[in-house]
């Protein structure tokens, strides 16, 4: 299964832009959902924070990275390490 991603973002979000560019550089197709325009996307981000990072203020970007092992939730712009691990795992 090839890598793919959903990026929850908002306009003028520099870390969101970083994640999208990084995914593009690695050839990973992604869908971008703007939490300022999509109420369901905003609720998904809130739910992810509530379940994985209780007590923290929800922020963008949040990336759902689909790999061979399943879906990995990545909070913030630190996507490169996760991509490297997913590519290495897929090559093994």
Protein Blocks (a to p, Z undefined) as FASTA:
>chain_A
ZZdddddddehilklmmmmmmmmmnopacddddfklmmklmmmmmmmmmmmmghiacddd
ddddddfkbccddehjblmlmmmmmmmmmmZZ
